[in-house]
Amino acid sequence: MKDENLYSLLASGFPADLDAVCIEAPGAGDYTWRDVQTQTARMANLLRSLDLPEGARVAVHVEKSPEALLLYLATLRAGYVYLPLNTAYQESEVDYFLGDAEPSVVVCASKNREWVGRCAQRAGTGHVYTLDDDRTGTLLDAAAQASPEHEVAVRAADDLAAILYTSGTTGRSKGAMLTHGNLASNARVLHEYWGWRADDVLLHMLPIFHVHGLFVAAHGALLAGAKMIWLPKLDVAAALRLLPRCTVMMGVPTYYVRLLAEPAFGRDTCRNMRLFVSGSAPLLMETFNAFRERTGHTILERYGMSETVMLVSNPYDPALGERLGGTVGQPLPGVSARVVDDAGAACPPGEIGNIQVKGPNVFKGYWRMPEKTREEFTPDGWFKTGDVGRWGGESGGARVPDGYLSIVGRSKDLIISGGFNVYPKEIESFLDDMPGVEESAVIGVPHPDFGEAVMAVVVPKPGANLDEAAMIAELKARIANFKVPKRIHVVSELPRNTMGKVQKNVLRQTYA
């Protein structure tokens, strides 16, 4: 069996000087590449000593720390399956995930040991450890006794490396099974496509229970042998201080909005930067343009999913095209994407349809849900992303080349009003362009005549007074009447999950 262990691939990028700093964690100290090797070896040896079954899951519900990243790498190294859980999850949610995944090992924060322990017991988990963000916990105590030498477990490309549970906004959460081959192929492609270098310095402020922070950001730096500056979460003051020493930053749109709100943020702050990446939620054209004007840098938007890691990206290399706001760019090398109508026929450029994808990065299926897995793939092997979008068309009033993909929304967010299809993103783009509007969300609510009525929820800019009647009148002059919201509610903020995505399911419940 050919060894395709993802850890081996990442470690192949480590620099010759193992005493150079790999992770700089302000307030917590530095971690060298040698520390990464020895600490992951100790943790891997600890896991192997537990006599776990092949394919055992290691579930992790801890705050972000360098040690949490090392535990992920150790799990790969030992040949087990990593299961990260959002730290916002409470007992009933964790109870479901552990009951479904049946992990052999659970690692949690000390403060949650009692209730997580109850969940683990109900799931039949044999080993529960604690790990805190201050270099303490029973996991580190036990690993300290293990050998700092470890031979990486041999794994095939098709062997499971991780299970990521989807957010479950419609029905129960599904565990997306990602293999060593899925994650390795994506890491290799992004290494080349985004021009990773050994002298890069990544500002890492994203959570690591999610694709963006764990598989995109951390994999990128590790494979390049590049240093990471590690912050537990978005910290604008720290970012302003640290960015002049960095070359790469990845964030959700909120990060860029918060930076732009700081008068001190500008070209000097970004003087050594080469790449800003945004994802996990749509980036407003206003933010895209304001960022370019303030810093001279064009944010690179990309598109990915828990089931596929990265699929599509705006170009890093200008020779491949320009970075266009309002689009997520072109399919990555080795990835195929298509936009089709409900009958499966290809949509012409500019026409909205269902996005389907294929490639070595596309997951193996949903954990213990073979029927759901079959439903989500076409007979010819394309994964139905559940997103709707179009090739080409227009963005920000400019013509978009046909090879660029724009995401219009989730198929589950589609509103069918009086028999007409309404795509919320289209109406949101008109609302977001209106004076005084900070951002908007458009949803469908039950209506006795139309089945569903279009409704908008908008956040005003500071000091702005929005007039619902005037906004509706302006929309009626610009778009078809069936698309115009019947009501516009003004709120102080939109509900969001930890990755910055607007929770339209919450809005639909609120305004139903």
C-alpha positions as CSV (number, residue, x, y, z in Angstrom):
1,M,0.0,0.0,0.0
2,K,1.4,3.4,-1.0
3,D,1.7,5.7,2.0
4,E,-0.5,8.8,1.5
5,N,-0.6,9.9,5.2
6,L,-1.4,13.6,5.1
7,Y,1.0,14.3,8.0
8,S,3.9,13.0,5.9
9,L,3.0,15.4,3.1
10,L,2.8,18.4,5.5
11,A,6.1,17.4,7.2
12,S,7.8,17.2,3.8
13,G,7.5,21.0,3.7
14,F,9.2,21.6,7.1
15,P,12.4,23.6,6.8
16,A,15.9,22.1,7.2
17,D,16.4,24.3,10.3
18,L,14.0,22.7,12.7
19,D,14.9,25.2,15.4
20,A,13.3,28.1,13.4
21,V,9.9,29.3,14.7
22,C,6.9,27.5,13.3
23,I,4.2,29.1,15.5
24,E,4.6,32.4,17.3
25,A,1.8,32.7,19.8
26,P,1.9,36.2,21.4
27,G,1.5,35.8,25.2
28,A,2.0,32.0,25.0
29,G,5.6,31.8,23.5
30,D,7.1,30.3,20.4
31,Y,7.0,26.8,19.0
32,T,9.8,25.6,16.7
33,W,9.4,23.0,13.9
34,R,11.3,20.6,16.2
35,D,8.6,21.2,18.9
36,V,6.0,20.3,16.3
37,Q,7.7,17.1,15.4
38,T,8.4,16.0,19.0
39,Q,5.1,17.1,20.5
40,T,3.0,15.4,17.8
41,A,5.2,12.3,18.2
42,R,4.4,12.2,21.9
43,M,0.7,12.7,21.4
44,A,0.6,10.1,18.6
45,N,2.4,7.6,20.8
46,L,-0.1,8.3,23.6
47,L,-3.0,7.6,21.2
48,R,-1.3,4.4,19.8
49,S,-0.8,3.2,23.4
50,L,-4.5,3.2,24.0
51,D,-5.0,0.2,21.7
52,L,-7.7,1.9,19.7
53,P,-9.5,0.1,16.9
54,E,-8.5,0.9,13.3
55,G,-10.3,4.0,12.0
56,A,-10.9,5.3,15.6
57,R,-12.3,8.8,15.8
58,V,-10.7,11.4,18.1
59,A,-13.3,14.1,18.9
60,V,-12.0,17.5,20.0
61,H,-14.0,20.3,21.7
62,V,-11.4,22.7,22.9
63,E,-10.4,26.4,22.6
64,K,-8.0,27.3,19.9
65,S,-4.3,26.9,20.9
66,P,-1.1,25.7,19.3
67,E,-1.5,22.4,21.2
68,A,-4.9,21.9,19.6
69,L,-3.3,22.1,16.2
70,L,-0.6,19.7,17.4
71,L,-3.3,17.2,18.5
72,Y,-4.8,17.4,15.0
73,L,-1.4,16.6,13.4
74,A,-0.8,13.8,16.0
75,T,-4.1,12.2,15.2
76,L,-3.2,12.1,11.5
77,R,0.3,10.9,12.3
78,A,-1.1,8.0,14.4
79,G,-3.5,7.1,11.6
80,Y,-6.7,7.9,13.4
81,V,-9.7,10.1,12.3
82,Y,-9.9,13.7,13.6
83,L,-13.3,15.1,14.5
84,P,-13.3,18.8,15.4
85,L,-16.3,20.3,17.2
86,N,-17.3,23.9,17.2
87,T,-16.6,25.3,20.7
88,A,-20.0,27.0,20.7
89,Y,-21.8,23.6,20.8
90,Q,-23.6,22.9,24.0
91,E,-24.4,19.5,25.7
92,S,-27.4,18.5,23.5
93,E,-25.4,19.2,20.4
94,V,-22.3,17.5,21.5
95,D,-24.4,14.6,22.7
96,Y,-25.7,14.1,19.1
97,F,-22.2,14.3,17.5
98,L,-20.6,11.9,19.9
99,G,-23.6,9.5,19.7
100,D,-23.4,9.6,15.9
101,A,-19.6,9.4,15.5
102,E,-18.9,7.0,18.5
103,P,-15.3,8.3,19.1
104,S,-12.8,6.3,21.0
105,V,-11.2,9.4,22.5
106,V,-12.7,12.7,23.5
107,V,-10.6,15.8,24.3
108,C,-12.4,18.8,25.9
109,A,-11.6,22.0,27.9
110,S,-11.3,21.4,31.6
111,K,-14.3,23.7,32.4
112,N,-16.5,21.4,30.3
113,R,-15.1,18.1,31.6
114,E,-18.2,17.2,33.6
115,W,-20.9,17.6,30.9
116,V,-18.7,16.5,28.0
117,G,-17.8,13.4,30.1
118,R,-21.5,12.6,30.4
119,C,-21.9,12.8,26.6
120,A,-18.8,10.6,26.1
121,Q,-20.1,8.0,28.6
122,R,-23.4,7.8,26.8
123,A,-21.5,7.4,23.5
124,G,-19.4,4.6,24.9
125,T,-16.2,6.5,24.6
126,G,-13.3,4.9,26.5
127,H,-10.9,7.8,27.0
128,V,-11.6,11.4,28.0
129,Y,-8.8,14.0,28.3
130,T,-8.7,17.7,28.9
131,L,-6.7,20.3,27.0
132,D,-6.7,24.0,27.8
133,D,-5.4,27.1,25.9
134,D,-2.7,27.7,28.6
135,R,-0.5,24.6,27.9
136,T,-2.3,22.5,30.6
137,G,-4.5,19.5,30.6
138,T,-4.5,15.8,31.3
139,L,-3.7,15.1,27.6
140,L,-0.4,17.0,27.8
141,D,0.4,15.4,31.2
142,A,-0.1,11.9,29.7
143,A,1.7,12.7,26.4
144,A,4.7,14.1,28.4
145,Q,5.5,10.5,29.5
146,A,5.5,9.2,25.8
147,S,8.5,9.0,23.5
148,P,9.4,12.0,21.3
149,E,10.1,9.5,18.4
150,H,7.3,8.1,16.3
151,E,7.0,6.4,13.0
152,V,4.2,7.9,10.9
153,A,1.3,5.4,10.4
154,V,0.9,4.2,6.9
155,R,-2.3,5.3,5.3
156,A,-3.8,5.0,1.8
157,A,-5.2,8.0,0.0
158,D,-8.8,6.6,0.5
159,D,-8.4,6.2,4.2
160,L,-10.3,8.7,6.4
161,A,-8.4,11.6,7.9
162,A,-11.2,13.7,9.3
163,I,-15.0,14.0,9.8
164,L,-16.5,17.5,9.7
165,Y,-20.1,17.9,10.7
166,T,-22.1,20.3,8.6
167,S,-23.9,23.1,10.4
168,G,-27.3,21.3,10.0
169,T,-29.5,24.3,9.3
170,T,-31.9,22.0,7.5
171,G,-32.4,18.7,9.3
172,R,-29.8,16.8,11.4
173,S,-26.1,17.5,10.9
174,K,-24.2,15.2,8.5
175,G,-20.6,14.1,9.0
176,A,-18.6,14.8,5.9
177,M,-15.9,12.1,5.6
178,L,-12.6,13.6,4.2
179,T,-9.7,11.3,3.2
180,H,-6.0,11.8,3.4
181,G,-6.1,12.0,-0.4
182,N,-8.9,14.6,-0.4
183,L,-6.9,16.9,1.9
184,A,-3.5,16.3,0.4
185,S,-4.7,17.0,-3.1
186,N,-6.2,20.4,-2.0
187,A,-3.1,21.3,0.0
188,R,-0.8,20.7,-3.0
189,V,-3.0,22.7,-5.4
190,L,-3.4,25.7,-3.1
191,H,0.4,25.6,-2.4
192,E,1.0,26.2,-6.1
193,Y,-2.0,28.3,-7.0
194,W,-1.6,30.8,-4.2
195,G,2.2,31.0,-4.5
196,W,3.0,29.9,-0.9
197,R,6.7,30.4,0.0
198,A,9.0,29.4,2.8
199,D,9.5,33.1,3.8
200,D,5.7,33.7,4.2
201,V,4.3,34.7,7.5
202,L,0.6,33.8,8.0
203,L,-1.5,35.8,10.4
204,H,-3.8,33.1,11.7
205,M,-7.0,34.4,13.5
206,L,-9.5,31.9,12.3
207,P,-11.0,29.1,14.4
208,I,-9.6,25.6,13.8
209,F,-12.7,23.5,14.0
210,H,-13.5,24.5,10.4
211,V,-12.1,24.0,6.9
212,H,-10.9,27.6,6.5
213,G,-8.7,27.8,9.5
214,L,-7.6,24.2,9.7
215,F,-7.3,22.8,6.2
216,V,-6.7,25.9,4.2
217,A,-4.7,28.3,6.4
218,A,-2.8,25.9,8.6
219,H,-2.1,23.3,5.8
220,G,-0.9,26.1,3.6
221,A,1.7,27.4,6.1
222,L,2.9,23.9,7.2
223,L,3.4,22.6,3.7
224,A,5.3,25.8,2.7
225,G,7.5,25.6,5.9
226,A,6.2,29.1,6.6
227,K,5.7,30.7,10.0
228,M,2.3,31.3,11.6
229,I,1.5,34.1,14.0
230,W,-1.3,32.6,16.0
231,L,-4.1,34.6,17.6
232,P,-7.0,32.9,19.4
233,K,-9.5,34.9,17.5
234,L,-10.0,38.2,15.6
235,D,-8.2,40.9,17.5
236,V,-8.1,44.1,15.5
237,A,-5.6,45.9,17.8
238,A,-3.3,42.9,17.7
239,A,-3.8,42.6,13.9
240,L,-2.8,46.2,13.3
241,R,0.3,45.6,15.3
242,L,1.2,42.3,13.7
243,L,0.3,42.8,10.0
244,P,3.4,44.7,9.1
245,R,5.4,41.5,9.9
246,C,3.1,39.3,7.9
247,T,2.7,38.4,4.2
248,V,-0.6,36.3,4.2
249,M,-3.9,36.7,6.0
250,M,-7.1,34.7,5.7
251,G,-10.4,35.8,7.1
252,V,-14.1,35.9,6.8
253,P,-15.7,39.2,5.5
254,T,-16.3,40.5,9.0
255,Y,-12.5,40.6,9.6
256,Y,-12.0,43.0,6.6
257,V,-15.0,45.2,7.7
258,R,-13.5,45.5,11.2
259,L,-10.0,46.4,9.8
260,L,-11.5,49.1,7.5
261,A,-13.3,50.6,10.6
262,E,-9.9,51.5,12.0
263,P,-8.5,54.8,10.8
264,A,-4.9,53.6,11.5
265,F,-5.3,50.7,9.0
266,G,-3.9,51.4,5.6
267,R,-1.0,50.9,3.1
268,D,1.7,51.1,5.8
269,T,0.0,48.4,7.9
270,C,0.0,46.1,4.8
271,R,3.5,47.1,3.5
272,N,4.8,43.5,3.5
273,M,1.6,41.7,2.7
274,R,1.3,39.7,-0.6
275,L,-2.1,38.0,-0.1
276,F,-5.4,38.6,1.6
277,V,-7.9,35.8,1.3
278,S,-11.6,36.0,2.1
279,G,-14.2,33.2,2.3
280,S,-16.8,31.3,4.3
281,A,-19.4,34.0,3.5
282,P,-20.0,36.6,0.7
283,L,-17.8,39.7,0.6
284,L,-19.8,42.8,-0.2
285,M,-18.6,44.8,-3.3
286,E,-18.4,47.9,-1.0
287,T,-15.9,46.1,1.2
288,F,-14.0,44.7,-1.7
289,N,-13.6,48.2,-3.3
290,A,-12.9,50.1,-0.1
291,F,-10.2,47.6,0.9
292,R,-8.5,48.0,-2.5
293,E,-8.7,51.8,-2.3
294,R,-7.4,51.9,1.3
295,T,-4.5,49.3,1.1
296,G,-3.7,48.9,-2.6
297,H,-4.4,45.2,-2.2
298,T,-7.2,43.3,-3.9
299,I,-8.8,40.6,-1.7
300,L,-8.8,37.1,-3.2
301,E,-12.2,35.5,-2.8
302,R,-12.6,31.8,-3.1
303,Y,-15.3,29.1,-2.7
304,G,-15.2,25.9,-0.8
305,M,-17.3,23.6,1.4
306,S,-16.8,21.2,4.4
307,E,-17.4,18.4,1.9
308,T,-14.8,19.5,-0.7
309,V,-12.3,22.0,0.9
310,M,-11.5,24.6,-1.8
311,L,-13.1,24.3,-5.2
312,V,-12.8,27.7,-7.0
313,S,-10.6,30.7,-6.5
314,N,-9.9,34.1,-8.0
315,P,-6.4,34.0,-9.5
316,Y,-3.3,34.9,-7.4
317,D,-1.1,35.1,-10.5
318,P,-2.2,38.1,-12.7
319,A,-1.3,36.0,-15.8
320,L,-4.3,33.8,-15.0
321,G,-6.7,36.8,-14.9
322,E,-7.7,39.5,-12.5
323,R,-9.4,39.2,-9.1
324,L,-13.0,40.3,-9.5
325,G,-15.3,41.3,-6.7
326,G,-18.6,39.6,-6.5
327,T,-17.2,36.4,-8.0
328,V,-15.3,33.4,-6.5
329,G,-13.1,33.0,-9.6
330,Q,-12.2,30.0,-11.7
331,P,-12.1,26.2,-10.8
332,L,-8.8,25.2,-9.2
333,P,-6.5,23.0,-11.2
334,G,-7.9,19.4,-11.2
335,V,-11.4,20.5,-10.1
336,S,-14.4,20.6,-12.4
337,A,-17.4,22.7,-11.8
338,R,-20.7,23.0,-13.8
339,V,-23.9,25.0,-13.5
340,V,-27.0,23.1,-14.5
341,D,-30.8,23.5,-14.5
342,D,-33.1,21.3,-12.6
343,A,-33.2,18.8,-15.5
344,G,-29.4,18.6,-15.4
345,A,-28.8,20.5,-18.6
346,A,-25.9,23.0,-18.7
347,C,-26.9,26.6,-18.1
348,P,-25.5,29.2,-20.6
349,P,-23.3,32.0,-19.2
350,G,-25.3,34.5,-17.2
351,E,-28.1,32.0,-16.4
352,I,-28.5,30.9,-12.8
353,G,-28.5,27.2,-12.0
354,N,-27.3,24.5,-9.6
355,I,-23.5,24.2,-8.9
356,Q,-22.1,20.7,-9.2
357,V,-18.4,19.7,-8.7
358,K,-16.0,16.9,-9.3
359,G,-12.4,16.3,-8.3
360,P,-9.9,14.5,-6.0
361,N,-10.8,17.0,-3.2
362,V,-14.5,15.9,-3.1
363,F,-15.3,13.9,0.0
364,K,-16.0,10.2,0.4
365,G,-19.5,10.6,1.6
366,Y,-21.6,11.3,4.7
367,W,-20.7,9.3,7.9
368,R,-23.1,6.3,8.2
369,M,-25.6,7.9,5.8
370,P,-25.2,5.9,2.5
371,E,-28.7,6.9,1.2
372,K,-28.0,10.6,1.8
373,T,-24.6,10.2,0.1
374,R,-26.2,8.7,-3.0
375,E,-28.8,11.5,-3.1
376,E,-26.1,14.2,-3.1
377,F,-24.3,12.8,-6.1
378,T,-25.5,12.7,-9.7
379,P,-25.5,9.3,-11.6
380,D,-22.4,10.5,-13.5
381,G,-20.5,11.3,-10.2
382,W,-20.9,15.0,-9.7
383,F,-21.5,16.3,-6.2
384,K,-24.5,18.6,-5.8
385,T,-23.2,21.5,-3.7
386,G,-26.6,22.9,-2.8
387,D,-25.4,26.3,-4.0
388,V,-26.8,28.2,-7.0
389,G,-24.7,30.4,-9.2
390,R,-23.8,31.4,-12.7
391,W,-20.9,31.7,-15.1
392,G,-20.1,35.2,-16.3
393,G,-22.9,37.7,-16.1
394,E,-22.4,41.0,-14.3
395,S,-21.0,42.1,-11.0
396,G,-20.8,45.6,-9.7
397,G,-22.1,46.9,-13.0
398,A,-19.1,45.3,-14.9
399,R,-19.1,42.4,-17.3
400,V,-17.7,39.1,-15.8
401,P,-15.8,36.7,-18.0
402,D,-17.6,33.5,-18.7
403,G,-15.0,31.4,-16.9
404,Y,-15.7,33.1,-13.6
405,L,-18.2,31.7,-11.2
406,S,-20.5,33.9,-9.0
407,I,-22.5,32.4,-6.1
408,V,-26.1,33.5,-6.0
409,G,-27.1,31.7,-2.8
410,R,-28.1,28.3,-1.4
411,S,-30.7,26.3,-3.2
412,K,-32.6,26.0,0.1
413,D,-32.8,29.8,0.3
414,L,-34.5,30.0,-3.1
415,I,-37.9,31.8,-2.7
416,I,-40.8,30.6,-5.0
417,S,-43.3,33.4,-4.9
418,G,-46.4,33.1,-7.1
419,G,-44.6,30.4,-9.1
420,F,-41.6,32.6,-9.9
421,N,-38.1,31.8,-8.7
422,V,-36.5,34.6,-6.6
423,Y,-32.8,34.4,-5.7
424,P,-32.1,36.4,-2.5
425,K,-28.6,37.4,-3.4
426,E,-29.8,39.3,-6.5
427,I,-32.1,41.5,-4.3
428,E,-29.5,41.8,-1.6
429,S,-27.1,43.3,-4.1
430,F,-29.6,46.0,-5.0
431,L,-30.4,46.7,-1.3
432,D,-26.7,46.8,-0.3
433,D,-26.1,49.5,-3.0
434,M,-28.7,51.8,-1.5
435,P,-27.5,54.8,0.5
436,G,-27.5,54.2,4.2
437,V,-27.6,50.4,4.0
438,E,-24.8,48.5,5.7
439,E,-25.9,45.0,4.7
440,S,-29.1,43.0,4.0
441,A,-30.6,39.5,4.1
442,V,-33.6,38.5,1.9
443,I,-35.8,35.5,3.0
444,G,-39.1,33.9,2.0
445,V,-41.9,33.8,4.5
446,P,-45.3,31.9,4.2
447,H,-47.9,33.9,2.3
448,P,-51.6,32.8,1.7
449,D,-51.7,33.9,-1.9
450,F,-48.2,33.6,-3.2
451,G,-47.0,30.5,-1.2
452,E,-44.0,32.5,-0.2
453,A,-43.5,36.3,0.1
454,V,-40.2,38.1,-0.3
455,M,-39.1,39.8,2.8
456,A,-35.9,41.8,3.5
457,V,-34.0,42.5,6.8
458,V,-31.5,45.3,6.6
459,V,-28.9,46.8,8.9
460,P,-28.4,50.6,8.5
461,K,-25.1,52.3,8.5
462,P,-24.3,54.3,11.7
463,G,-26.5,57.4,11.8
464,A,-28.6,56.5,8.8
465,N,-32.4,56.5,8.9
466,L,-33.9,54.1,6.4
467,D,-37.4,54.7,4.9
468,E,-39.1,51.4,4.1
469,A,-41.6,52.8,1.7
470,A,-38.9,54.8,-0.2
471,M,-36.7,51.7,-0.4
472,I,-39.6,49.5,-1.8
473,A,-40.4,52.2,-4.3
474,E,-36.8,52.4,-5.5
475,L,-36.7,48.6,-5.9
476,K,-40.0,48.6,-7.9
477,A,-38.3,51.0,-10.4
478,R,-35.3,48.6,-10.8
479,I,-36.5,45.0,-10.6
480,A,-39.5,42.9,-11.5
481,N,-42.4,43.4,-9.1
482,F,-42.4,39.7,-8.0
483,K,-38.9,40.2,-6.6
484,V,-39.6,43.3,-4.6
485,P,-39.9,42.6,-0.8
486,K,-43.4,43.0,0.6
487,R,-41.8,44.3,3.8
488,I,-38.3,45.6,4.8
489,H,-37.4,45.2,8.5
490,V,-34.6,47.4,9.9
491,V,-32.5,45.7,12.6
492,S,-29.2,46.5,14.4
493,E,-27.5,43.3,13.3
494,L,-28.0,40.1,11.4
495,P,-27.7,36.7,13.2
496,R,-24.4,34.9,12.2
497,N,-22.7,31.7,13.0
498,T,-19.1,31.5,14.1
499,M,-17.8,31.6,10.5
500,G,-19.7,34.8,9.7
501,K,-22.4,33.3,7.7
502,V,-25.9,34.9,8.0
503,Q,-28.3,32.4,9.7
504,K,-31.3,32.7,7.4
505,N,-33.0,29.9,9.2
506,V,-33.1,32.0,12.3
507,L,-34.5,35.0,10.3
508,R,-37.1,32.7,8.7
509,Q,-38.2,31.6,12.2
510,T,-38.2,35.1,13.6
511,Y,-40.4,36.6,10.8
512,A,-42.5,33.5,9.9
